[in-house]
Amino acid sequence: MDTIDLVLLYDYYGDLLTQRQRECFEMRYYQDLSLGEIGEELGISRQGVHDNLSRAEALLRNMEEKTGCVRRDRACRKAAAKIAVHA
């Protein structure tokens, strides 16, 4: 899964993450900070940042598997674009 997909999942399900997971995710994917930089900023180890990101990414993927909101949204957008072309 690439960065764009993860950010999209975060837009849908980010509120389900812990505050620390959200902080780590946003610093990594929105500010493009390294694990070391995030750890320094938050006062946690690089490994702690990695663990938080891993759990956050797993939760985001799991929520998409269970709910399929992003998949349905993409399908609707594709159908709407097809309709717009033929209208």
Backbone torsions as a table, in degrees:
resi	resn	phi	psi	omega
1	MET	NA	131.8	-177.2
2	ASP	-91.2	175.7	-175.8
3	THR	-59.6	-41.8	-178.9
4	ILE	-61.2	-43.0	178.2
5	ASP	-63.5	-42.8	179.6
6	LEU	-64.1	-40.8	179.2
7	VAL	-65.8	-38.5	177.3
8	LEU	-64.3	-44.1	176.2
9	LEU	-60.6	-39.3	178.8
10	TYR	-62.7	-39.6	177.8
11	ASP	-59.5	-37.6	-179.4
12	TYR	-80.2	-44.7	-168.2
13	TYR	-117.6	5.2	-174.8
14	GLY	-56.6	-31.5	-179.5
15	ASP	-65.3	-14.9	179.8
16	LEU	-83.9	-11.2	179.1
17	LEU	-81.2	160.2	174.0
18	THR	-71.8	163.7	178.5
19	GLN	-57.0	-44.7	-179.0
20	ARG	-64.4	-40.9	177.7
21	GLN	-63.4	-40.7	178.1
22	ARG	-64.0	-43.2	179.1
23	GLU	-60.4	-48.6	179.6
24	CYS	-61.6	-45.2	-178.7
25	PHE	-61.6	-48.7	-177.9
26	GLU	-64.3	-40.0	178.3
27	MET	-66.2	-37.3	-178.5
28	ARG	-74.1	-49.5	-171.7
29	TYR	-95.0	-24.1	179.3
30	TYR	-99.5	-33.1	-179.3
31	GLN	-104.1	-6.7	177.8
32	ASP	56.6	39.1	177.7
33	LEU	-84.2	152.2	176.3
34	SER	-76.8	166.0	178.1
35	LEU	-59.9	-40.1	178.8
36	GLY	-63.8	-42.0	179.2
37	GLU	-65.5	-40.6	178.8
38	ILE	-64.9	-45.4	179.3
39	GLY	-59.0	-42.6	178.9
40	GLU	-63.4	-43.6	-179.9
41	GLU	-63.5	-39.8	-176.2
42	LEU	-94.0	-7.6	-179.9
43	GLY	73.6	32.7	176.9
44	ILE	-128.6	167.2	-179.0
45	SER	-73.4	161.6	175.2
46	ARG	-59.0	-39.4	178.3
47	GLN	-64.5	-37.9	177.0
48	GLY	-62.6	-39.9	176.8
49	VAL	-63.8	-47.0	179.4
50	HIS	-58.0	-44.8	179.9
51	ASP	-62.4	-44.1	179.1
52	ASN	-62.9	-42.5	178.8
53	LEU	-66.1	-41.7	179.6
54	SER	-61.8	-45.1	178.7
55	ARG	-65.0	-41.3	-179.9
56	ALA	-63.2	-47.4	-179.3
57	GLU	-63.5	-39.9	178.1
58	ALA	-63.8	-41.8	179.7
59	LEU	-65.3	-42.0	179.3
60	LEU	-62.4	-44.6	178.5
61	ARG	-64.0	-41.9	-179.7
62	ASN	-62.5	-42.3	179.8
63	MET	-64.5	-38.6	178.6
64	GLU	-67.1	-39.3	177.0
65	GLU	-59.7	-41.0	-176.2
66	LYS	-78.6	-38.9	-174.0
67	THR	-102.5	-34.4	179.8
68	GLY	67.9	22.4	-177.3
69	CYS	-61.0	-45.1	-178.9
70	VAL	-66.1	-43.1	179.4
71	ARG	-60.1	-44.5	179.2
72	ARG	-66.4	-40.2	179.5
73	ASP	-62.4	-43.3	178.7
74	ARG	-63.2	-41.8	179.2
75	ALA	-63.5	-41.7	178.6
76	CYS	-64.3	-42.7	179.0
77	ARG	-63.6	-40.3	179.3
78	LYS	-64.3	-44.6	179.0
79	ALA	-64.2	-41.4	179.8
80	ALA	-64.6	-38.7	178.4
81	ALA	-66.0	-39.1	178.9
82	LYS	-64.8	-41.6	178.7
83	ILE	-64.7	-42.4	-178.8
84	ALA	-62.6	-35.7	179.8
85	VAL	-67.5	-36.8	-176.1
86	HIS	-90.3	-2.8	-178.2
87	ALA	-86.0	NA	NA
